[in-house]
Amino acid sequence: AKLAFAASMPLFGDEAFYRLEARALAWAYTDVPPLTPWLIALGGAVGGDHPLALRAPFLLMGLLLPLALLAWARQFTGAGEARAGVLLAMLLPLSATLGVLALPDVPLTLAWVLLAWMLARVLRHGRTGDFLLLGVVLAFGWLAHYRFALAYVAGFLLLVGTIRGRRLALDPRFWLAQGLGLAGFVPL
């Protein structure tokens, strides 16, 4: 259904604006970080100027969202409960239609879910690779949208409001991940 909608609808107003930005790629724009125009340019380079091609990277991210939710939920519950939770989450209007339009909300939502998953892995296992992935996800989030700053508000509350968060703040790998994540902020 997402594919049919994405192929048949003309570009929405914001999408058309981002397509114009994608024709003159830059490190950043005043209205949106660079990821959305970059992804639209990628879709156009691969599939031409058809709305479906321009939306293809966003459709793929929308398809990745349930998998990321499943991986995150598996940190806390069994396989059956995790699948049921993902199915319920996909009934929400935002997640059910995510990826049909080429908008920054798609990578932003995926970044938030990946961030929650990576934080759960860091808090549970504390492996260096998980910290590095956390940094990559933070950079991805900053490239997705300015609203990713809200993740830092939640992260601050985690650090000061929980014992595990305060322990995390003492780990140098956490600060390495933060530094890596700020690389996504550089273009802004």
Backbone torsions as a table, in degrees:
resi	resn	phi	psi	omega
1	ALA	NA	-41.5	178.5
2	LYS	-61.0	-43.7	-179.3
3	LEU	-61.4	-43.4	179.8
4	ALA	-63.8	-43.7	177.9
5	PHE	-63.8	-46.2	-177.4
6	ALA	-63.6	-32.7	-179.2
7	ALA	-79.3	-28.2	-171.8
8	SER	-98.3	-20.5	-176.6
9	MET	-87.1	138.1	172.5
10	PRO	-68.4	164.7	-179.1
11	LEU	-62.3	134.3	174.7
12	PHE	-70.8	158.3	-176.0
13	GLY	-50.5	-50.3	179.6
14	ASP	-64.9	-38.1	178.6
15	GLU	-61.4	-41.8	179.1
16	ALA	-63.1	-38.9	177.9
17	PHE	-64.4	-44.5	179.0
18	TYR	-66.4	-31.4	176.1
19	ARG	-65.3	-38.7	175.6
20	LEU	-62.4	-41.8	177.5
21	GLU	-64.1	-35.9	-178.7
22	ALA	-66.7	-19.7	178.3
23	ARG	-78.5	-14.8	176.6
24	ALA	-134.0	76.1	-173.9
25	LEU	-62.0	140.4	179.4
26	ALA	-141.4	173.2	178.0
27	TRP	-71.1	-31.2	-180.0
28	ALA	-162.2	166.1	180.0
29	TYR	-133.4	162.1	-177.4
30	THR	-71.1	-27.2	-173.7
31	ASP	-101.0	-18.5	-176.3
32	VAL	-157.2	143.7	171.7
33	PRO	-62.0	170.6	-167.0
34	PRO	-75.2	-14.3	-170.9
35	LEU	-60.9	-42.5	-177.5
36	THR	-63.0	-51.9	175.7
37	PRO	-61.0	-36.5	178.3
38	TRP	-61.6	-43.7	-179.2
39	LEU	-67.9	-38.4	177.0
40	ILE	-64.4	-41.4	177.3
41	ALA	-62.6	-40.3	177.7
42	LEU	-61.9	-47.8	178.7
43	GLY	-60.6	-41.0	178.5
44	GLY	-67.2	-37.5	179.8
45	ALA	-66.8	-34.4	-178.6
46	VAL	-83.2	-42.8	-171.3
47	GLY	-118.7	5.1	-180.0
48	GLY	89.1	-169.4	-172.6
49	ASP	-91.3	18.6	178.5
50	HIS	-75.9	142.1	179.2
51	PRO	-52.7	-37.7	179.6
52	LEU	-64.1	-41.3	179.3
53	ALA	-64.8	-42.6	-179.8
54	LEU	-65.8	-29.5	-179.0
55	ARG	-90.9	-10.4	-173.2
56	ALA	-54.8	-46.9	178.5
57	PRO	-61.0	-32.6	179.9
58	PHE	-74.3	-36.5	174.6
59	LEU	-62.1	-43.2	179.0
60	LEU	-62.3	-40.9	177.1
61	MET	-65.8	-38.4	176.4
62	GLY	-62.9	-32.1	176.8
63	LEU	-76.5	-26.7	177.8
64	LEU	-75.6	-24.0	-176.6
65	LEU	-56.1	-48.7	179.6
66	PRO	-61.8	-34.5	178.9
67	LEU	-67.8	-40.2	177.1
68	ALA	-66.1	-40.9	176.5
69	LEU	-61.7	-41.1	179.7
70	LEU	-63.5	-45.5	179.9
71	ALA	-62.7	-40.1	178.8
72	TRP	-65.6	-47.1	-178.0
73	ALA	-64.1	-32.4	179.7
74	ARG	-64.8	-16.6	176.2
75	GLN	-68.4	-22.8	-170.3
76	PHE	-118.5	-17.5	-172.1
77	THR	-148.6	178.3	179.4
78	GLY	-76.8	172.5	-175.7
79	ALA	-62.2	-44.1	-178.5
80	GLY	-64.4	-44.9	179.1
81	GLU	-66.6	-37.6	178.8
82	ALA	-63.9	-44.7	178.5
83	ARG	-62.4	-41.9	178.7
84	ALA	-63.1	-41.3	178.2
85	GLY	-63.2	-40.7	178.7
86	VAL	-66.1	-42.3	178.2
87	LEU	-61.1	-41.9	177.2
88	LEU	-65.2	-40.8	179.1
89	ALA	-63.3	-35.5	-178.4
90	MET	-73.8	-10.1	175.0
91	LEU	-80.9	-16.1	177.5
92	LEU	-66.8	139.7	-175.8
93	PRO	-55.2	-42.3	-178.3
94	LEU	-63.3	-48.2	-177.2
95	SER	-74.4	-31.6	-179.6
96	ALA	-67.0	-32.9	-177.5
97	THR	-105.0	1.4	-176.6
98	LEU	-60.4	125.4	178.8
99	GLY	104.8	-13.0	178.8
100	VAL	-68.2	-35.2	177.7
101	LEU	-110.6	147.1	179.5
102	ALA	-85.1	80.0	-177.0
103	LEU	-126.1	155.3	-179.0
104	PRO	-64.4	-16.1	178.6
105	ASP	-62.1	-26.8	-177.9
106	VAL	-67.9	-59.1	178.1
107	PRO	-65.4	-29.7	178.5
108	LEU	-64.1	-46.5	179.3
109	THR	-64.0	-43.1	177.4
110	LEU	-62.5	-39.7	179.0
111	ALA	-62.3	-42.0	179.5
112	TRP	-63.1	-43.1	-179.6
113	VAL	-67.9	-43.1	177.5
114	LEU	-62.8	-36.7	178.0
115	LEU	-63.7	-45.3	178.1
116	ALA	-60.8	-41.2	179.1
117	TRP	-63.7	-47.1	-178.6
118	MET	-66.6	-38.2	176.3
119	LEU	-62.5	-41.2	178.0
120	ALA	-62.5	-40.5	178.5
121	ARG	-66.4	-42.2	179.9
122	VAL	-63.5	-45.3	-179.0
123	LEU	-68.2	-32.3	-176.8
124	ARG	-84.4	-44.4	-172.1
125	HIS	-108.5	-36.9	178.9
126	GLY	67.4	28.6	179.1
127	ARG	-80.3	147.6	-178.9
128	THR	-59.6	-39.7	178.7
129	GLY	-60.6	-36.0	177.7
130	ASP	-66.7	-38.3	176.6
131	PHE	-64.0	-41.1	178.5
132	LEU	-64.6	-41.8	176.5
133	LEU	-63.8	-36.5	175.5
134	LEU	-59.0	-44.4	178.0
135	GLY	-62.5	-40.8	178.1
136	VAL	-63.6	-42.6	179.2
137	VAL	-64.9	-39.3	177.3
138	LEU	-61.8	-43.9	177.9
139	ALA	-62.4	-42.9	178.0
140	PHE	-59.6	-43.2	179.6
141	GLY	-62.3	-42.9	178.6
142	TRP	-64.3	-33.8	178.0
143	LEU	-73.8	-19.7	-175.9
144	ALA	-79.5	-49.7	-176.2
145	HIS	-167.4	152.5	177.5
146	TYR	-62.6	-28.9	-179.4
147	ARG	-65.4	-8.4	176.4
148	PHE	-62.8	-17.3	176.9
149	ALA	-56.6	-28.0	178.1
150	LEU	-61.8	-28.4	177.1
151	ALA	-64.4	-32.3	178.9
152	TYR	-72.8	-31.5	174.7
153	VAL	-63.7	-47.7	178.2
154	ALA	-63.3	-39.6	178.6
155	GLY	-64.1	-38.5	177.1
156	PHE	-62.6	-42.3	177.9
157	LEU	-63.0	-37.3	176.4
158	LEU	-62.9	-44.7	-176.7
159	LEU	-66.0	-41.7	-176.1
160	VAL	-92.1	-18.8	-172.6
161	GLY	-100.7	-6.6	-178.7
162	THR	-132.5	152.7	177.9
163	ILE	-65.5	-43.5	179.5
164	ARG	-63.9	-35.7	177.6
165	GLY	-66.0	-40.5	178.6
166	ARG	-67.0	-36.1	175.1
167	ARG	-65.6	-39.4	179.2
168	LEU	-61.8	-39.3	-179.4
169	ALA	-63.9	-19.7	179.3
170	LEU	-88.5	-8.6	-177.5
171	ASP	-86.4	120.8	-179.4
172	PRO	-61.9	-26.4	178.3
173	ARG	-65.6	-30.4	176.4
174	PHE	-63.7	-41.7	-179.2
175	TRP	-73.9	-29.4	171.6
176	LEU	-63.0	-43.7	177.7
177	ALA	-61.9	-39.6	178.2
178	GLN	-63.6	-42.2	177.7
179	GLY	-62.6	-42.8	176.7
180	LEU	-62.6	-41.3	179.4
181	GLY	-63.6	-35.3	179.8
182	LEU	-69.0	-14.8	174.1
183	ALA	-60.3	-31.2	176.0
184	GLY	-70.9	-18.1	179.2
185	PHE	-84.5	-19.4	-176.1
186	VAL	-54.3	-48.5	179.5
187	PRO	-61.5	-25.7	-178.1
188	LEU	-72.4	NA	NA
